[in-house]
Amino acid sequence: MRHSVPSCDPARRRALLAALAVSVVIVSPLVDALPAVATTYPSWAQVQAAKGDEAATQTEIGRVQSALDGLQAAAAAKSQEALTASAAAADADADLASATHTADDLSTKAGVATRTARGAEARAGQLAANLYRDGSGNTVTTRIAAADRPQDLLYQLGTLDQLSTTWTSVMSDASVAANTATSLHEQARRAETERKRLADAAEATSSAAAKAEAVADAAVADTQEHSDELYAQLASLKDTTAELEQQYAVGQAVAAQAAAVARANRLAAERAEAAKSTTSVGTSGGSTTSGSGSTSSSGSTSSSGTGSQGASSPDPSGVRVDPAGAKSYASSRLGAYGWGQDQMSCLVSLWTQESGWRANALNSSSGAYGIPQALPATKMAAAGADWRTNQNTQIDWGLSYVKAAYGSPCAAWSHEMSVNPHWY
C-alpha cells in the first residue's frame, strides 16, 4: 500500500525510501552499485614482484594509479547523480508544499464565499417577504392602492421605492457572492488536482533520489575500501607511507584543478578584452561599450556571487549539516597548510559568503556544491569519495584549493571581494 505523500515529511520519506533502496542494492546484483567498468586491482603479489626492478616498479605504479583514478571517477559520477536526484526531490517537495498551501487557501476562501452567498440569499428572501407582505398577509402593493389619503399613498410609494432599490442591491450582492463562491470552488478543485499530481511527482522523485543515494553510497564504500589498499600499494612501491601518498595525490589533483581554472579565467579575460577592443575600434568618437567586456566566472571554483543566499539545500540522506563543527574542523586543519589562526577569520568570511558553512548548500543555477562551493561538485572527489555527504572531506578539498589557487584564505577572501559578482 502506498502512503500518502503529505502525511510524511520529505526527509523522513526519503530516509524510508533510502532504506528500501539499500535493501534492493544488497539483494540484487545491480551493476550500477559498482563502477560501470569492472576495475582489475593489482594484487600484493604483483606489487612485491615489481619491486627491485625500476622499470617494473614504474609500470606497477602506473597500474595502481590507473586503478585509483578509475575507481574515484566512477564513485564521483554516482555521487553526482545522487546529488542531482536529491536536488530534484527537494524541488518537487517545494512545489508540492506550495501547491498544498494554494489548494488549502483556495478551499478556505471558497468556504467563506459559500457562507457569504448563503447569507446574501437569506437576506434577499427576508426582504422579499417584507416587500410583498404586511402583517395581515396582504401584499404591500395592495395596501398602497387601498390608501385613503394622498399623503399616505405618497409615503407608501416612497417606501416601495426604497424597498425596491434595496432589493436590487441585495440581489446583486447575492448574485456576486454566488458567482464568487462558484469560481473559488472551481479554482480549489483545479488546485487540488494539481496538488495530487505534484504529490505523485514528489513521491517518484523521492524514490529516484533514494535509489541514486543508495547506489552512490555503495560506490563510495567500495572506493574507500579499495583506495586504502591501493594507496598502501603505492607506498610500498615508493617506500613511503599510505598517508603521504594520499596527501600527495590530493595536492597534485587540486593543484591541477586550480591551474585549469586559472587558465580558463585568463582566456576568458583575454577574449573579453579582445571583444572590447574590437568594439572600441568600430565605435564612432572612440567610445567603448562594456556589454561584452565582462568576464565569466564559469571556470571558477565557486558560484557567481550568489553566496549562501543563493544556495538551496537538497536533503541527501546521510549528510551532516553542522556549521559550528565544520568551522572547528577547518580551524584544526590550518596548520597542516602552513597557516596560522589569523587566517581563520578570512576563511569564515569566505565560506559564510559562499555557503553559510552548510555541507548541503547547492547553487541550483551553476551546480556549485558544498561548503567551499566546488564547481563542478565532483572536483571534491580528489579529497575523498564521500564528498557529497562528509563536510570534513569538503573542507579538506577547499583548503587544498585555496592553498593552490591563492596561497591563503585571506588572499582568497580579498579576491572574492575584489570582483563583482563575487567568486574565488
C-alpha positions, 0 to 999 in steps of 0.5 A, a space after each residue: 500500500 502506498 502512503 500518502 505523500 503529505 502525511 510524511 515529511 520529505 526527509 523522513 520519506 526519503 530516509 524510508 525510501 533510502 532504506 528500501 533502496 539499500 535493501 534492493 542494492 544488497 539483494 540484487 546484483 545491480 551493476 550500477 552499485 559498482 563502477 560501470 567498468 569492472 576495475 582489475 586491482 593489482 594484487 600484493 603479489 604483483 606489487 612485491 614482484 615489481 619491486 627491485 626492478 625500476 622499470 617494473 616498479 614504474 609500470 606497477 605504479 602506473 597500474 595502481 594509479 590507473 586503478 585509483 583514478 578509475 575507481 574515484 571517477 566512477 564513485 564521483 559520477 554516482 555521487 553526482 547523480 545522487 546529488 542531482 536526484 536529491 536536488 530534484 526531490 527537494 524541488 518537487 517537495 517545494 512545489 508540492 508544499 506550495 501547491 498544498 498551501 494554494 489548494 488549502 487557501 483556495 478551499 478556505 476562501 471558497 468556504 467563506 464565499 459559500 457562507 457569504 452567498 448563503 447569507 446574501 440569499 437569506 437576506 434577499 428572501 427576508 426582504 422579499 417577504 417584507 416587500 410583498 407582505 404586511 402583517 395581515 398577509 396582504 401584499 404591500 402593493 395592495 395596501 398602497 392602492 387601498 390608501 385613503 389619503 394622498 399623503 399616505 399613498 405618497 409615503 407608501 410609494 416612497 417606501 416601495 421605492 426604497 424597498 425596491 432599490 434595496 432589493 436590487 442591491 441585495 440581489 446583486 450582492 447575492 448574485 456576486 457572492 454566488 458567482 464568487 463562491 462558484 469560481 473559488 470552488 472551481 479554482 480549489 478543485 483545479 488546485 487540488 488536482 494539481 496538488 495530487 499530481 505534484 504529490 505523485 511527482 514528489 513521491 517518484 522523485 523521492 524514490 529516484 533520489 533514494 535509489 541514486 543515494 543508495 547506489 552512490 553510497 555503495 560506490 563510495 564504500 567500495 572506493 574507500 575500501 579499495 583506495 586504502 589498499 591501493 594507496 598502501 600499494 603505492 607506498 610500498 612501491 615508493 617506500 613511503 607511507 599510505 598517508 603521504 601518498 594520499 596527501 600527495 595525490 590530493 595536492 597534485 589533483 587540486 593543484 591541477 584543478 586550480 591551474 585549469 581554472 586559472 587558465 580558463 579565467 585568463 582566456 576568458 579575460 583575454 577574449 573579453 578584452 579582445 571583444 572590447 577592443 574590437 568594439 572600441 575600434 568600430 565605435 564612432 568618437 572612440 567610445 567603448 561599450 562594456 556589454 561584452 567586456 565582462 568576464 565569466 566566472 564559469 571556470 571558477 571554483 565557486 558560484 557567481 556571487 550568489 553566496 549562501 543566499 543563493 544556495 538551496 539545500 537538497 536533503 541527501 540522506 546521510 549528510 551532516 549539516 553542522 556549521 559550528 563543527 565544520 568551522 572547528 574542523 577547518 580551524 584544526 586543519 590550518 596548520 597542516 597548510 602552513 597557516 596560522 589562526 589569523 587566517 581563520 577569520 578570512 576563511 569564515 568570511 569566505 565560506 559564510 559568503 559562499 555557503 553559510 558553512 552548510 555541507 548541503 548548500 547547492 547553487 541550483 543555477 551553476 551546480 556549485 556544491 558544498 561548503 567551499 562551493 566546488 564547481 563542478 561538485 565532483 572536483 571534491 572527489 580528489 579529497 575523498 569519495 564521500 564528498 557529497 555527504 562528509 563536510 570534513 572531506 569538503 573542507 579538506 578539498 577547499 583548503 587544498 584549493 585555496 592553498 593552490 589557487 591563492 596561497 591563503 584564505 585571506 588572499 582568497 577572501 580579498 579576491 572574492 571581494 575584489 570582483 563583482 559578482 563575487 567568486 574565488 
